[in-house]
Every structure is written in C-alpha cells, then in structure tokens.
C-alpha cells in the first residue's frame, strides 16, 4: 500500500470535506473535523502546522497534521514538539485497513531525514479512545499530559 500525503489546496480540501466525516464519538478524540483542524492550524501558526490529505491509490482516505520541527525560542510550555502528531483522521469506510499505521510510517519517513528522533502525540481517554492503536505502533505514554490528554512518544531509529 502506498500512502500519499498531499499538500492541502482547494481541490484536496474539497475531496476531504466530502469523504472524511467521522462519527461524533471519534470527532471527540481528534478534536473535530478537517475544517476544525485547519482552523486550529490558522489559530496557532507558532505550532508550525503541516496539514496533509491522506490518499491511497488516488482516493482520499484521511487527514493528518503535525507540528513541523517546533523549537520555539523562548520555549512555550503550551506547545509540544519538536515533532508532534497533532491530528490523524481516517474516514470510517477506510478504518481497519492499516492506513493509520501507514500514515504514521509515512510521517516518520518524511521527518527522520530532518533530524527527528521521536514523534510525540496526545490522546484523550475513554471508551473507544485510540490508546490501543498508538500502543500497537510503538507509542509509549510519557507519564505527562498535554491539555488533559495522555502524552505519548514514538522513538525513531536514526536515518542512515
């Protein structure tokens, strides 16, 4: 499976809006919709948002957004980084096919050559939360919280 992370333009945004509608219980864990994520990106430019449409074989299957090499000076305790998986949404019709795992692998392939040694994420807790998914791909809770959510880290092997 080849996952493509497409830059957001009007065409991609239109396709994502038409195809990525999560049920309310999942929206709760990812913080809403694609439009909500893009509003967050616009509201927090200091977080270096890097939003992308997720495509498999030319079909939009999801959305992801990371904080790109975030190193604020002076440090800002409200921001997590330098590499933070901020959003990961896979359309319900495409869940359970390994696309979420493939998206994280694609992100790692993109950020590792830029010096990333770890990828952080956070998630809320409750019935249907994504903790099992993140644990299955190697994320480990740090023992810290970010905005009330569990903070987890994926250690990355150095690029060669």
C-alpha positions as CSV (number, residue, x, y, z in Angstrom):
1,X,0.0,0.0,0.0
2,X,1.4,3.4,-1.0
3,X,0.1,6.3,1.2
4,X,0.5,9.7,-0.3
5,X,0.4,12.8,2.0
6,X,-0.9,15.7,-0.2
7,X,-0.5,19.3,0.5
8,X,-3.8,21.0,1.2
9,X,-5.2,23.1,-1.7
10,X,-8.8,23.8,-2.7
11,X,-9.2,20.6,-4.6
12,X,-7.8,18.4,-1.9
13,X,-9.8,20.3,0.7
14,X,-13.0,19.7,-1.3
15,X,-12.3,16.0,-1.6
16,X,-11.5,15.7,2.2
17,X,-14.7,17.6,3.1
18,X,-16.7,15.2,1.0
19,X,-15.1,12.0,2.2
20,X,-13.8,12.4,5.8
21,X,-16.8,12.6,8.1
22,X,-16.0,10.9,11.4
23,X,-18.8,9.9,13.8
24,X,-19.2,12.2,16.8
25,X,-17.5,9.8,19.3
26,X,-14.4,9.8,17.1
27,X,-14.5,13.6,16.5
28,X,-14.3,13.9,20.2
29,X,-10.9,12.2,20.3
30,X,-9.4,14.0,17.2
31,X,-10.8,17.4,18.0
32,X,-13.5,17.7,15.3
33,X,-13.4,17.8,11.6
34,X,-10.8,18.6,8.9
35,X,-12.1,22.2,8.9
36,X,-11.7,22.4,12.7
37,X,-8.1,21.2,12.3
38,X,-7.4,23.8,9.7
39,X,-8.9,26.5,11.9
40,X,-6.6,25.2,14.7
41,X,-3.6,25.5,12.3
42,X,-4.6,29.1,11.4
43,X,-5.1,30.0,15.1
44,X,-1.7,28.5,16.2
45,X,0.8,29.3,13.4
46,X,3.6,29.3,16.1
47,X,3.0,25.5,16.3
48,X,4.3,25.1,12.7
49,X,1.3,23.2,11.4
50,X,1.9,20.8,8.5
51,X,-1.5,19.6,7.3
52,X,-1.9,16.9,4.7
53,X,-4.6,14.9,2.9
54,X,-4.1,11.2,3.1
55,X,-4.6,9.4,-0.2
56,X,-4.3,5.7,-1.2
57,X,-4.3,4.9,-4.9
58,X,-5.6,8.4,-5.6
59,X,-8.5,8.0,-3.2
60,X,-8.8,10.4,-0.2
61,X,-8.9,8.2,2.9
62,X,-7.9,10.6,5.7
63,X,-6.2,13.7,7.1
64,X,-3.2,14.3,9.2
65,X,-1.4,17.3,10.7
66,X,1.8,17.5,12.6
67,X,3.8,20.3,14.2
68,X,6.9,20.6,12.0
69,X,10.2,20.9,13.8
70,X,8.8,23.1,16.5
71,X,11.6,24.8,18.5
72,X,10.2,28.0,20.0
73,X,12.6,30.4,21.4
74,X,11.9,31.1,24.2
75,X,10.3,27.7,24.9
76,X,6.5,27.7,25.1
77,X,5.1,25.2,27.5
78,X,1.7,25.2,25.7
79,X,3.3,23.7,22.6
80,X,4.6,20.2,22.2
81,X,7.4,19.3,19.8
82,X,9.6,19.4,18.0
83,X,7.6,16.8,16.1
84,X,4.1,16.4,17.2
85,X,1.3,14.3,15.6
86,X,-1.5,16.8,16.1
87,X,-4.3,15.2,14.0
88,X,-4.8,11.7,12.5
89,X,-8.2,11.0,10.9
90,X,-9.1,8.1,8.8
91,X,-12.6,8.0,7.2
92,X,-14.8,5.3,8.8
93,X,-15.1,3.4,5.5
94,X,-11.3,3.1,5.4
95,X,-10.6,2.3,9.0
96,X,-9.3,-1.2,9.9
97,X,-7.2,-1.4,6.7
98,X,-3.8,-0.3,8.1
99,X,-4.0,3.2,6.8
100,X,-3.4,4.9,10.1
101,X,-0.3,2.8,10.7
102,X,0.8,3.6,7.1
103,X,0.3,7.3,7.7
104,X,2.5,7.3,10.8
105,X,5.1,5.4,8.9
106,X,5.0,7.9,6.0
107,X,5.3,10.8,8.5
108,X,8.3,9.2,10.1
109,X,9.9,8.7,6.6
110,X,9.4,12.5,6.0
111,X,10.6,13.8,9.3
112,X,13.5,11.5,10.1
113,X,15.8,13.0,7.4
114,X,15.2,16.4,9.1
115,X,16.7,15.2,12.3
116,X,13.6,13.8,14.1
117,X,14.5,11.3,16.9
118,X,11.0,11.0,18.2
119,X,7.4,11.7,17.3
120,X,5.0,12.8,20.0
121,X,1.2,12.7,20.1
122,X,-1.5,13.0,22.7
123,X,-4.9,11.4,23.0
124,X,-7.9,11.6,25.3
125,X,-9.0,8.7,27.4
126,X,-12.4,6.9,27.4
127,X,-14.4,4.3,25.7
128,X,-13.2,4.0,22.1
129,X,-10.1,6.0,22.6
130,X,-7.1,5.5,20.3
131,X,-4.7,4.3,23.0
132,X,-4.6,0.7,21.7
133,X,-3.9,1.9,18.2
134,X,-1.0,4.1,19.3
135,X,0.5,1.4,21.6
136,X,0.3,-1.1,18.7
137,X,2.6,1.0,16.6
138,X,5.1,1.7,19.3
139,X,3.9,4.9,21.1
140,X,4.6,4.8,24.8
141,X,2.9,7.1,27.3
142,X,5.5,9.5,28.8
143,X,3.7,9.9,32.1
144,X,3.0,13.6,31.2
145,X,-0.2,15.2,30.0
146,X,-0.9,17.8,27.3
147,X,-4.1,19.8,27.6
148,X,-5.5,17.0,29.8
149,X,-4.6,14.3,27.3
150,X,-2.1,11.4,27.6
151,X,1.2,12.4,26.0
152,X,2.9,9.5,24.2
153,X,6.2,9.2,22.3
154,X,7.4,7.0,19.4
155,X,11.2,6.7,19.5
156,X,12.6,6.8,15.9
157,X,15.7,5.0,14.7
158,X,18.2,7.4,13.2
159,X,18.2,7.8,9.4
160,X,21.1,6.4,7.6
